[in-house]
Amino acid sequence: MTVINATPNDDLQHILDNLTPPATIYLTEGVYRQKIKISRSDVKIIGADREKTVITFDDYARKKHADGMEYTTFRTYTVCVTGEKVRLENFTIENSNADPVKVGQCVALSVNARAFSAVNMKLVSTQDTLFMAPFPDDLVVRYAGITDEGYYDGFMPRDELYMEGGALHYFKDCEICGTVDFIFGCAEAYFDRCRIVSLNDGRSATYIAAPAHSLKQERGFCFYDCDLKGGGAAEGSVYLARPWRDFGKSVFVNCRASGHIAPALFDRWNDTYRYKTARFGYFNLSGAQISPVDWCRQLTEAEAAEYAALCRRAAEKFGL
């Protein structure tokens, strides 16, 4: 087991690129102004204090990249994970841009791996805080460097873009903050006893989750025993989810909300017909006055118990 103690003066990318797994990196308190990619598998990164140990950067979607093109959403991350069985614990990852209306999406953490876990983490941005691969198929084709000669690292590197099969991501006791679509992607993901904080970026309506699952995926995002908090969001302005692709799936089980949650609970995504295909549900949502749209489902007790069991199984898979 490799053990490394790092400080804000250290080059984290250099450390990560030269690791011999399995490895644990301990971060001392401080601000690490760095953009990093974790490509090694079997790596743990553990912070000294969640609030006082911060990795931060400020890339944004409309920024010009060295290749002359805009970053768009998926190159804006502060931290990207492509290695398998990576665990992040007890620190903050931040994208410090606070005006997505002007600069576009600002990803804090991009998880581009099949197996990932996070414990007591804090993720902070505005629009698109947390992305969880795989990508929707159409985006894989759009961003791939495919030619007659084969596949090369084009607009996005292959290890970030291409993933065959599904993914399981597990978040325990984390705090995730954002405004629009700030938890999005196609992974099977469990948010266990997390604090989901909706900030205010000046827009009249915002959205917690933006799932893009394929119809072939039986499981999507599960928010279990979570606290849905208003961190400046206006009353009745925050929807639990809207479908980024037609068959996106999200459920909220035994969660606690407040007045910032929109009574309708879910949104159809602009003027699309995705309300006919999206798979959204809730069970025992307390603390908010609700009048749900008729195309979502109130789960049965048996279905809620099954999600509780799935969440426990995910925890056990990652030894938590």
N, C-alpha and C positions, 0 to 999 in steps of 0.2 A: 504493500500500500504506500503510495506516494503522498506525503503531507507537505503542504506549502503554506506559509503565512505571508499574506500580501498586504501592502499598504497602498494608499492613494498615489504614492510616488512610483509604484511599480507599473510596468507595461503588462496589463492582464492578457492581452492578445499574445504576446510573446510567451508568457507562462503557459497559456492554454495550448499553443501550437507545439510546445516542447514537452508536454506531459507524457508520462508513462502510466496509463491506467492499470488498475483502478486508482483513483486519486481523489483527495479532498483538499480544497483550497479554503483557507480561513481568511476572511476579509476583516481587517481592523476597521474601527469607526473612521468615518471621513467621507468625502465626496470624490468619487472616481469619475472624472469627466472623460469617458471613453466609450467607444462603440465596439462591441466585441461579438465574436462568433464562436460558439462552443461546438467544435466538430468531433472531439474525442468522445467515446462512449465511456460509461461507468465513471462519471465525474460528479462529485458533490461540491457545491460552493455554499459556504455557510458564513453568514455575516455575524458581527459581534452584537449588533443591535438593529432591529428592523428600521427604526426611525432615523438612526444616526449613521447608517451605512448605506450609501446611495451611489448607484451607478446611473449616470445621467448623460444624455446627449440630446441634440436638437434638430435632427434631420426632419424634412417634411416633404410632402408629395410633390409640390410645385417647384422644388429646388432643382437646379440644373446639375446633373451628374457629370463626372469627368468624360463620359461617353457622348455628351451633348444632349442627351434625352433627360426628361424629368425623372425624378426618383419614382414617381407614383407611390402607391401605398406600400408595396412590399419590400422596398429598399430603405425605408425610413426607420427601421428598428434600431433601438438602442442595444438590445441583446437578442441574438438569434441562436437557437439551439438546433443543431442537425445531428449531434451524437445521440446514441440510444442510452436509455436508462440514466439520464442526467437528472439530478435532484438539486433544486435551488431552495435555500432555507434562510429565513431571518434577515433579509435585507430588502431594500427598495430598488426597483428599476423604474426609471422615469424618462419620458420624452418631454422635454421642458417647454415645447411649443404650446402656447395657450390660445391660439387664434386659428382654429382649423377653417373657419369661414374664409379667411384670407389666404392661408398657406396650404390648406388641404390636410389630408390624413397624416397622423403622427403616431406610429406604432412604438410602444415601449418594449414589449416582448413578443417575439415570433417563435413559435415552437414548430419546427419543421422536422419532427421525429415521430416514430411510432409509439415509443414508451417514454413518458415524462411525468415527473411529480414535482410539486411545490408545496412547501410547508411554511406557514407564517410569513409569507411574502407580501409585499405591497407593490402594486403595479399602478403607475400614475401616468395619465395622459388625458387627451380629450376625445377626439374621434379615432376609433380603431386602436384602442390600447393594447389588446391581447388578440393575436392571431394564432389559430391552431390548425395546422395542416392535417389532412391533405387539402390541396387546392381543388376547386371545382374543375372538372375535366376541360372545360372550354378555356380556362385561364392557363392551364398547363400548355395547351397548344398555342395560345396567344403569345406567351412569354418564352417559349422554347426557341433555341437556336437550331432549327431543323433545316438541313439542306440535303442536296442529292448525295453529298459525301457522308452524311450521318448527323450526329447530334454533337453540338459543341456548347460551351458555356456562352450563351447569348445574353439577352437582356437580364436574365437571372441565372446564377449558377445552378447546375443540375442538382446538386445535393440539397439545395433549398427548395427547388421547384418540383422535382419528380419523386413521387412516392407511390409505389404499387401496393395496394391493400389498405387496411384501415389503421387507425391510431387510437391509443388509449391514454388519456391525460387526466391527472388527478390533482386537485388543488384542495388543500386542507388548511383551515384557519387563516385564509389569505384575505387581503383587502384589495379590491380592484376598483379603480376610480376612472371615470370618463364621462363622455356626453353622448355621442352618436355611435351606435353599432360597436360599442367598445369591448364586446366579447364576441368574436366572429370566427368562422371557419367551418371545417367539415369533420373534425375529430369526434370520437365518442369521448365526452368530457364530463367529469363530475366535480362539482363545486360543493364541498362538504363543510358546512358551518362557516361559510365565508361572509364577508361584509362587502356588499356591492353598493358603491357610492356614486350617485348621479350628480355630476357637477353642472354648472351653468355656463354655456359658451355664447349666450345671447339668442339662441334659436328657440322658437316657441314650442317645439316638440323634439324630444330626444328618445333614444332607444337603447336598452341594455344589450340585448343579444341580437346577432344577425347570423343565424345558422344557414348553411348552404348544403346540407346533406343530400346525398342521392336517395332516391326512393329505395334502392337496394340496401341502404343502411337502416337496420332496425332500431339502432340507438343513436341519440344525438347528444344534446346538452342537457344535463340534469343539475338543477340548483336545489340542493337538499339542505334543509334546516339553515337557510341563509337569512341574513338581515339585509333588507333592501333600504338603503338610507338616502335621504336627500341632502346632498352637499351643496346647496344653493339652487337646485332645480326648483322651478315654480310648481305650485300646486297643480296636480292633475296633468302634468306635462310629459311624464316619462312612461313609455310603453315597455312592457317586459321584453318583447321581441318583435322583430319583423323578418320575413323570409328573404335572405339575400339571394337564394335560388329557390326554385319552385317547391321542393320537398323538404326544406329546412325543418329540423325538429328540435323543440325545446320544451322542457317541463319544469315547473316550479312546485316543489313538494315541501309542505310544512315550513313555508317561509313567512317572515314577518315584514310588513311593508308600512308605509305611512302615506300621508296625503299627497305626496309628489307623484304617486302612481296614477296613471290615467285610468278612469273607471272601465274603459273598454278592454284594458289589459294588453291586447295585441293589435298590431297594425298590419295592413296588407302589403306594404311597400309601394308607395306612390299610387299610380293608376293601373297596376298590374292585376292579373287574375290569380295571383298566388294564394289568395285567401281560400281558393278552391282546392289547393293541393298541400299547403303548409300543414305541419303536424305539431300543433301547440296544445299544451294542457296545463292544468294547475290542480292543486289539492291543498286544502286547509291553508289558504292564504289569508293571514290576519292583518288587522291594522289599517286597512284601506277600504273605502267605500267603492264597491265594484258593481259594474253592469256589463259583464263580458260580452264580446262579440259572439254571434251565434255560430261561428265557424271554428271556435276553439272547443276543447273538451274539459269538463270537470272530471277528473280521474276518480275511479272507484277506490275504496279502501284497499282492495286486493291489488290494484295497479300501483297504488302508492307504496304498499308494502314491498312489492317487487322492485321498485326503484330504490327503496331503502336497502334491500339486499344487494342490488347491483353496486350501490355506492360502497357498501362494506367490502364486497369482493374486490373492487378496485383498490381500496385501501390496503387490503391484505396482499394483493399482487405486488404492491410497492413496499411491503413490510411496514405499514403504518397502522 
